[in-house]
Amino acid sequence: MGDVQVPRLHGYGVRWDPEGRCYRVRNESAGEWLRQDSGELKGFVSFSDAYSAWRAFEVHKRPGE
């Protein structure tokens, strides 16, 4: 998939990639995809693992901010 943004992925934050047959993680506020050190999109087999990675990757406002 490389550097290409993938609009066919659906969902919010954690998205299923039907071609890669894995979940991808996106920071919605910045529009960035979570990538491996090599620059390739990071893929997750488990939704739970992808969701945990998204929670760390996505910027979440704290109450009062």
HURAJO-V157954 format. One record per residue. N is the residue number from 1. RES is the residue in one letter. SS is DSSP state (helix for helix, strand for strand, loop for the rest). PHI is phi in radians with two decimals (NA if undefined). OMEGA is omega in whole degrees, -180 to 180 (NA if undefined). Layout:
# HURAJO-V157954
{{N/RES/SS/PHI/OMEGA} {N/RES/SS/PHI/OMEGA}}
This chain:
# HURAJO-V157954
{{1/M/loop/NA/174} {2/G/loop/1.04/-173} {3/D/loop/-1.58/-174} {4/V/loop/-1.31/172} {5/Q/loop/-1.27/-170} {6/V/loop/-2.00/-176} {7/P/loop/-1.17/-178} {8/R/loop/-1.26/177} {9/L/loop/-1.22/-176} {10/H/strand/-2.05/180} {11/G/loop/1.85/-179} {12/Y/loop/-2.20/177} {13/G/loop/1.35/175} {14/V/strand/-1.80/-176} {15/R/strand/-2.20/177} {16/W/strand/-1.46/177} {17/D/strand/-1.81/-176} {18/P/loop/-1.14/179} {19/E/loop/-1.28/-180} {20/G/loop/-1.43/-178} {21/R/loop/0.92/179} {22/C/strand/-2.73/177} {23/Y/strand/-1.59/175} {24/R/strand/-2.05/-177} {25/V/strand/-2.05/-178} {26/R/strand/-2.27/173} {27/N/strand/-1.49/-173} {28/E/loop/-1.17/-177} {29/S/loop/-1.27/-180} {30/A/loop/-1.76/-179} {31/G/loop/1.27/-179} {32/E/strand/-1.79/175} {33/W/strand/-1.66/175} {34/L/loop/-1.23/-176} {35/R/strand/-2.16/173} {36/Q/loop/-1.34/178} {37/D/loop/-1.03/-180} {38/S/loop/-1.32/-179} {39/G/loop/1.73/177} {40/E/loop/-1.31/176} {41/L/strand/-1.07/179} {42/K/loop/-1.44/180} {43/G/loop/-2.06/-180} {44/F/strand/-2.23/177} {45/V/loop/-1.36/-177} {46/S/loop/-1.71/176} {47/F/helix/-1.06/-179} {48/S/helix/-1.04/178} {49/D/helix/-1.13/179} {50/A/helix/-1.14/180} {51/Y/helix/-1.11/178} {52/S/helix/-1.08/178} {53/A/helix/-1.13/179} {54/W/helix/-1.12/-180} {55/R/helix/-1.05/179} {56/A/helix/-1.41/-174} {57/F/helix/-1.52/-178} {58/E/loop/-1.33/177} {59/V/loop/-1.45/180} {60/H/loop/-1.97/178} {61/K/loop/-1.25/175} {62/R/loop/-1.58/178} {63/P/loop/-0.95/179} {64/G/loop/1.63/180} {65/E/loop/-1.63/NA}}
